[in-house]
């Protein structure tokens, strides 16, 4: 299977598993996906993730998070920058998602981080996705 946009594939798998109320979602691992999963975990959007070394590149297993009344914590995911149209943002133009209730995930020269972290570190970068 040839995937041209692995981050979009990751977000789609998380979105579909969350809507279907699955407890886990498994996808092919990569360093960028691990960094995005770490940001999602640090911000409280997912419960946990682990890298399972099965197959040639390994698998990333993400444990989804739900509210006490079984509603998904993740309401929406949107891929912003894509292979056909890269979206970059300067420090002063980092977007706020849902008036600050959501999270923008950026790929910067210092690694993958949230828009808020990038703003405080005074750097910009490629806007990977929004989550709310």
C-alpha positions as CSV (number, residue, x, y, z in Angstrom):
1,X,0.0,0.0,0.0
2,X,1.5,3.3,-1.1
3,X,0.5,6.2,1.2
4,X,1.6,9.6,-0.1
5,X,0.6,11.5,3.1
6,X,1.3,9.5,6.3
7,X,0.1,12.2,8.7
8,X,-3.3,12.4,7.0
9,X,-3.5,8.6,7.1
10,X,-2.7,8.8,10.9
11,X,-5.3,11.4,11.6
12,X,-7.9,9.6,9.5
13,X,-7.3,6.3,11.4
14,X,-7.6,8.1,14.8
15,X,-10.8,9.9,13.6
16,X,-12.4,6.7,12.4
17,X,-11.5,4.7,15.5
18,X,-12.7,7.5,17.8
19,X,-16.1,7.7,16.0
20,X,-16.4,3.9,16.1
21,X,-15.6,4.0,19.9
22,X,-12.5,1.7,19.6
23,X,-10.1,1.5,22.5
24,X,-6.9,1.3,20.4
25,X,-5.8,2.2,16.9
26,X,-2.8,0.6,15.2
27,X,-0.8,2.2,12.4
28,X,2.7,2.0,10.8
29,X,5.3,3.7,12.9
30,X,7.6,6.6,12.0
31,X,9.6,9.2,13.9
32,X,7.2,12.0,12.8
33,X,4.1,10.0,13.8
34,X,5.7,9.2,17.2
35,X,6.4,12.9,17.7
36,X,2.8,13.9,16.8
37,X,1.5,11.1,19.2
38,X,3.7,12.5,22.0
39,X,2.2,16.0,21.5
40,X,-1.3,14.5,21.5
41,X,-0.5,12.6,24.8
42,X,1.1,15.6,26.4
43,X,-1.9,17.8,25.6
44,X,-4.4,15.2,26.9
45,X,-6.0,14.2,23.6
46,X,-5.0,10.5,23.8
47,X,-4.5,8.3,26.8
48,X,-1.2,6.7,25.7
49,X,0.8,5.3,22.8
50,X,3.5,2.6,22.4
51,X,5.8,1.5,19.6
52,X,5.5,-2.3,18.9
53,X,8.4,-3.6,16.9
54,X,6.5,-6.0,14.6
55,X,7.2,-6.1,10.9
56,X,9.9,-4.2,9.0
57,X,9.1,-0.7,10.4
58,X,7.1,-1.4,13.5
59,X,3.7,-0.3,14.6
60,X,2.4,2.6,16.6
61,X,-0.4,1.6,18.9
62,X,-2.5,4.6,20.2
63,X,-4.9,4.2,23.1
64,X,-7.8,6.6,22.7
65,X,-9.3,8.6,25.5
66,X,-13.0,9.0,26.3
67,X,-15.1,11.0,28.8
68,X,-16.8,9.2,31.7
69,X,-20.1,9.1,29.6
70,X,-18.2,7.4,26.8
71,X,-17.9,10.3,24.4
72,X,-14.6,10.8,22.5
73,X,-12.3,13.5,23.8
74,X,-11.3,14.2,20.2
75,X,-14.1,15.9,18.5
76,X,-12.3,16.9,15.3
77,X,-9.0,16.5,13.4
78,X,-8.0,18.5,10.4
79,X,-4.9,18.2,8.2
80,X,-3.6,21.6,7.3
81,X,-0.3,21.3,5.4
82,X,-0.2,18.6,2.9
83,X,2.3,17.3,0.2
84,X,0.6,19.4,-2.5
85,X,0.3,22.6,-0.5
86,X,2.7,23.2,2.4
87,X,1.4,25.8,4.9
88,X,4.1,27.6,7.0
89,X,3.4,30.1,9.8
90,X,5.6,32.8,11.3
91,X,5.6,33.2,15.1
92,X,3.1,36.0,15.1
93,X,0.7,34.2,12.7
94,X,0.4,30.9,14.5
95,X,-3.3,30.0,14.3
96,X,-5.5,29.5,17.4
97,X,-7.9,26.6,17.1
98,X,-11.4,27.0,18.4
99,X,-10.5,30.2,20.2
100,X,-7.8,28.4,22.2
101,X,-9.8,25.3,23.1
102,X,-8.1,23.2,20.4
103,X,-4.4,22.6,19.5
104,X,-2.4,23.4,16.4
105,X,0.5,21.0,15.9
106,X,3.6,22.5,14.2
107,X,6.8,21.0,12.8
108,X,9.6,23.4,13.7
109,X,13.3,23.4,13.6
110,X,13.3,22.3,17.2
111,X,10.9,19.4,16.7
112,X,7.2,18.8,16.7
113,X,5.3,21.0,19.2
114,X,2.0,22.8,19.8
115,X,1.4,26.3,18.4
116,X,1.4,27.7,22.0
117,X,4.9,26.2,22.7
118,X,6.2,27.5,19.3
119,X,4.9,30.9,20.2
120,X,6.6,31.0,23.5
121,X,9.9,29.7,22.0
122,X,9.6,32.5,19.4
123,X,9.7,30.2,16.4
124,X,7.4,29.4,13.5
125,X,7.1,26.3,11.3
126,X,4.9,24.0,9.2
127,X,1.4,23.7,10.5
128,X,0.7,20.0,10.4
129,X,-2.8,19.7,11.8
130,X,-5.5,21.1,14.1
131,X,-7.2,19.1,16.8
132,X,-10.2,20.0,18.9
